[in-house]
Amino acid sequence: MTVEIQEPRRLTPDELRTLFLFESLTDEQLQWLSEVGYVESVHDGIVFTEGDPATCCYILLSGELRLCKLSHGEEVEINRTRQRGVYAGAFNAFFGADDRKAYTATMRVTEPSEFFVISAATMATMMNTWFPMAVHLIEGFIMGMRRTNETLGERERLLALGSLSAGLTHELNNPAAAAVRAAATLRQRVAGMRSKLAMLADGTLDATKLHQIVELQEAAVERLDKTKDKDISPMELSDAEDSLTDWLDDHDVQASWDVAPVLAAAGLDVAWMEDVLTAVGPKYLEGAVRWLMYTIDTESLMNEIDDSVTRISTLVGAAKQYSQIDRAPYQVVDLRELLKSTLVMMSGKLQGLEVVKDFDPELPPIPAYAAELNQVWTNIIDNAVSAMGGSGTLTIRTKKDGAYAVVEIGDTGPGIPPEIRRRIFEPFFTTKPIGEGTGLGLDISWRIVVKKHHGDLRVESQPGDTRFKIVLPLDPESEDPDLLT
């Protein structure tokens, strides 16, 4: 049995000349196109799908087509036409392999239609052979636009990094200065303690009393540790200082105004000082009180140094987590930790705002580009802070929604008007004054979430309640695009 292979239908040079795309070609060029191209009939459905390898250029001969693109998880129609000669598909194949690797939209037919089809390789050969100057001009224009976008994108990142660096420097300076100041004061207090120890133990104070003073010293430190966690009102502290000042004056302790605040801050009262008097006697009371004051002051300074150094360590750790130094770019990450590090990095900008963190403890880690997600949080939080104008509530929430992790960033600003909302993810669109924004922050964020992580970025807004939702697949290898609706 012989199987007959049917040849595809071709268009004659005269038929090709009726298409506006080819009307200026020579007879030889039309003859070549007639031989390399063919007619394809599509009765219903999809001709090609966005993201698939771009293998052909389609020129409409009859019927009607629809071009659609995915936008924030939804398919949006960008063109519908019956005009004969319109084209779609791999028409830019002459730019090179990287540019023709995928269709940029989905094309459907709404009724039985016919197309003249040219392969991507044929399109590239035709354009580069017949119109080399035009190819160079177009390629130069496209490359120039790309460089402009990349340069402005890098500038957007540098602006954000500069702002964060300034805030981080300010945050680091405060605890560092506090630690330096406390260390200098601590040196003085230790010197004073050595002097008072010599006065107490010059041979006239028996060992029993010295032992009692050491016990009082340890008790004072223990009371200081308990007092630092208590919330004592300024009025209560002032009353305690006055009572101690009067008691110290009555017992001829010099500079009571300098001693009483230190003792009161540690929770020491008049009854406690009576125990000190009983232990050492009137003769050594002055020295014992000074010894206790230096002990308490020294302990407080060491606590201050410890708090300052811990704060610096926390900030450095947050900066390392934010920038993902020494870590693989694609890794399994805890979104909550990424958000916390971003909030620490942006703490300088969050002054005056109430920050609410509602993190789902059951949200599992996900594979992601951590440093780039931190950039997404930064861009959205920065916009929220700008919208609230220095006062309001910033809410950060995480939750698990089926096969997806959801991060929600909300603010209580004036909201995004509907006519602006549909444009906020467009490149270069910004409502900020000139010099404050390039309009690329949300565009970059959208590309990181949607293009790089195969997720979705959407916004819901009304006055007093604007929420950006970042949807990320828990398992990118098994994601279902239909869930992003």
Secondary structure, DSSP 8 states (H G I E B T S, - for coil): ------------HHHHHTSTTTTT--HHHHHHHHHH-EEEEE-SEEEE-TTS---EEEEEEES-EEEEEEETTEEEEEEEE--TT-EEESTTGGG-TTTTSS-SSEEEESS-EEEEEEEHHHHHHHHHHH-HHHHHHHHHHHHHHHHHHHHHHHHHHHHHHHHHHHHHHHHHHHHHHHHHHHHHHHHHHHHHHHHHHHHHTSSSS-HHHHHHHHHHHHHHHHHHHHHTTS---HHHHHHHHHHHHHHHHHTT-TTHHHHHHHHHHTT--HHHHHHHHHHH-GGGHHHHHHHHHHHHHHHHHHHHHHHHHHHHHHHHHHHHHHHTTTS-SEEEE-HHHHHHHHHHHTTTTTTTEEEEEE--TT---EEEEHHHHHHHHHHHHHHHHHHHTT-EEEEEEEEEETTEEEEEEEE-SS---HHHHTTTTSTT---S-TTT--S-HHHHHHIIIIIITS-EEEEEEETTEEEEEEEEESSGGG--GGG--
